[in-house]
Amino acid sequence: MITLTPDFSKLISFCDGSKFSSGEVFHFAGDAGPVVLRDFLRTLVTGKKVLHIGACDHISLIDSKIKTDSLIHNYLTSITSLCYGIDINEEAINLLKLYGIDNIFNLDIASGILPNTIKNGDCTLFGTGIRMVPWTSKPMNT
C-alpha cells in the first residue's frame, strides 16, 4: 500500500487553477518514497475497469504527449481491462481521434447523466479535471 503525504501548501495553486505546469514535480513522502505517477497508477488500476474523468489533457500538449508516449489516458488504456474517458473539450477529443484514440466521450459529468456502458466500472480516476467540476449539494445520478 502506498501512503502519500503531499505538501498541500504547494498544491493549492494548482488545484484552484491559478497555476499550471505540465511538468511540475510534487514530492510525496510515504511508505514507498518518491512516487512516479505511472507506478502509482499501476498499483491502483491494473486489470480494472476505469472511468477516466478529464481524459484529454490540455489541447496544446496533446501532440507532444502523443509523440513522447506520455499521455496518461493511453497508459491507462494499456494497463486496464477496460478504460473509458470523459472530457468536455470536444476539440481535444477530436484531435485524439486523429491519433486513433476513440475511447473518450464528450460528456459533462456535472449533468449527472452517464451512459450505461460506463457506469459499471471498478473505479473512477479524476486527474486535474477535478477542479473543473462545479461543486454541488446534489450528487450525480446513479
N, C-alpha and C positions, 0 to 999 in steps of 0.2 A: 504494500500500500504506500502510495506517495502522499506525503503530507506537505502542503505548501503554506508558507508563511511569507507573503509578499510585503514589501514596504508600500503600504497603501497611500502614503503621502505622495509618492511619485506617480502612482496610478491614477489618481483623481482627475488630473487634467486630460488624460487620455479617455477616461470613462465619460466625462461630461462633454467631450467633443471639442474642447478648447485647444487641444494639441493633437497633432497627428504625426506619426512617423511609421513608415513601412518597415523600418529596421531597428526600432528601439529594442534595447535589451533590458529585461527585467530580471533581477536576481531574486530567486526564491530560496529561502533556507528551509531545509526539511530533511526527512529521513534519507532521501536519495542524493542530497547535494544539489548541484546545479541541474536544472531540468531543461531538456531540449523539447520543444513543442511536439515534434513528431513522435518522440519516445513516450511522452506523456499521453498523447492521443492513442498510441498503440496499446498502452496498458488499459485504456478505458473502453475502446470501441472495436478492437479486432474481432471479426466474425459476427458482429451485431448488426441489427437493422437500425440505421441512423437517419434522423431528420436534421439537416444542417441549415440553420437559420442564418441568413446573411451570407450565402454561399459564394457570391460573385467576387468579392474583394473590390477595391477601388478600380474603376474602369481604366484609369491612366496607368495602372500597374499590371493589368492583365497580360498584355503582350510579353512583358519581361518575365512575369512569373511562369507563363507557359514555356518560354524558351529556357528558363533555368530550372524547370520542374519543381517550382516552389509554391504552386497554387494548392492551398490546403484542401480544397474540395476534391481535387484529383487524388491527393494522397488518401483522403478518407474513402473515396470510391475504391481505391486499390486494396484497402485492408478490411473493409466491412463486407458483410454478406449482401447488404443492400443499402444504398445511400441515395436519398433524395435531398435536393437543396431547394431552398425557398429564398427569393430575394425580390425586392420591389423595383430594382433597377432593370427595366426591360432592355435598355440599350446594352448593358453589360451582359445580360443573358443572351442576347442575340450575337454579341461578339464571341462569347464562349461556344455558342452553337457552331460558329465558323470553324472552331477548333475541334468539333466533334463531341463536345460536352453537351449532352442532351438530357441530363437528369436534374436540371434546375428549373424550377417553375416560378412564374411571376405571380406571387401571392402576397397579400398583406396580412400577416398573422394577427394584426390588431383587429381585423374584421371578425375573427373568431371562426372563420369558415375554412376548413381544410378538407381536401378530397379524401375519401375513404382509403384510397391506396396508400396514403402516407400517415394515417392515424395510428396504425398498429405497429410502431417500431419499438425497439428496446430502449432507445434514449434519444434525447434531443440535445443538439450541440448549438449553443449560442456563442458566436465569436464576438467580434467587436460590434456586430449589429445589434447587440442587446441595448446599446444606448440609443438606438433609433426607434425602439418600441415605445409608444406613448403609454405611460403607466395609467392604470385604470383600477377602479374598485371592482370591476366585473371581470371574472376570469373568462378565458376563452371557452367556447362551447366544446363539449366533449364530442 
